Amino acid sequence: MSIWWSLHLRRDAASVPLARRLLLGTMETAGVDPDISYDLSVALSEACANAVEYGGDTESSGGYRVTAFLDGEKCRIEVADAGPGFPPAGRRRPVRAARVDAEHGRGLYLIQELADHVHIRNRPGRGGAVVSFDKILKWREDAPLVAV
């Protein structure tokens, strides 16, 4: 079984729950275990929130893109924006947990904790950041679309 979808969203906080609900609906329909679906939806929400906050100025950025692939036993999600991107690898700080009382700084850490593999990079030649992550899927007993 293979399902994929892609959304182009405005950099607006209201776009975050839209992407999350689409992902949760897709996974529920496919029969993905609810715990796995929840983990991926939280990670997606964090990636989208980062794109909304840091993805460039609203006049020129044109929004951000979310793509999700459910392919066989794995789900891969990619969120790409048109902002300034991440600092070069040599100047990038390691992703760590934020202080308990911090109001920002948990997003990438949560994504790394909830997903199996995380890839953080800049879009070549076009500018902007790309956060992609994947997770091995588990299925409900009654899953209608389980890969055979």
N, C-alpha and C positions, 0 to 999 in steps of 0.2 A: 504494500500500500504506500502511496506517495501523495501528499497534499502539500501545496504551497500557495501562499498569497503574499501580496506586497501592497503596502499603503503609502501614499505620499500625504503627509499631514502638515498642517500649519503649526508653527511654533507657538502653541497656545496650551495652557495647562489642561483645557478641556479635551485635548487630543489623547492624553495619556490613558484615561479610562476607556476610551473607544478602542485603542489597540489592545488593551488588557482583556476587554470583554470579547473581542473577536478571537483572540488566542484561546481563552477559556472555552468559548463555544465550540471552536474547532476541535479542541482536545476532548471535550465531553462527547461530542458527536462521534469521534473516532474511537472512544473507549479507553482513553489514557487514564491511568490511576490518578485520582484526585490530588494526592499529595505531590506527585510530580507536576501536575498541571499548576498547582498553587505555587510551587517553587519557581517555575518558569514564568508565571505571570508576575510575581514580585520582581524577579530579575528584569523582565521586560519593562515594568513600570519604572524601575530605577534608571534603566538605559534611556527611556523616553524622557524622563524628567531631566536628565543631564542634557539631552539634545535640546529640550525646550529652554533650559537655563543658559547653556553655553554655546548653542549652535549658530551663533552669528547674530548680526543685528536684524531686526524684523523686516526692514525694508528690502534688504538685498539677499537674504539667505533663501527665501522661497520655501522654507519648511525643512522637514526631515523625512527620511524613508525608513519604513519598518518592513522587513521581509522575514517570513517564517517558513521553514521547510520541515515537514514531518515525513521522513523517508525511512521506511523499514523500522528499525529499532531506535532511531535517533531523531531528535528535534534540534534544529539549528535556527537561531534567531540572529538577525543582524539589524542594527540601528545605525544609520549614517546621517550625518548632518553636514552643513556647509559653513561651519564656524572656523575658528582659527586652528583647530586640531589640538593634538597633544604636543607637549614639548618634545624635542628630539630625545631619543632613547638615553643618551648620556646625561641629560639634564632632568629626566623624568624621575620623580620620587616613587619609591615602591608603594604599592597599594596596601594600606594598613587600616585596621579598624580605627574609627574616630573615637575620641573621648566620649564617655557616656553622656555628658551634658552638651556635646557639640550639636549644632543645628544643621550642619552640612558635613559632607565628607564621608558618608557611609555608602553611597551608591555603588561604586566600583568594587568595594570590599564585599558588599552583599551579593553582587553578581558572582564574584569569584567563589563565595561560599555556597551558593545555591546551584551553580552549574558545574558540569564535569570538566569542561575546557572553556577557557576565555581567551579571546584574541583582541587586543587593543592596538589600533594602528591609525595612521592618517591615510586619507584617500590620496593616492598618487596623482599628482598633476592638477587636481581639482580643488584641493583644500578641504578641510573638514575632517571630522573624526569618524571612525568606524569602530563600534563595539559589537563583536559577535561572540556568541556563546552557544554551547550545545550540551545536551543531556541525554543519557540513555533512557529510553522510555520503558515504563512498566505499564501493563494493561490490566483493566478490570476483568473479572471472570467472564462477564457478559459482553465483552468488547465486540462490536459489530464489524470493525474494519481491521482486525489484527492481521499482520503480515503472516503468510503461511510459508 
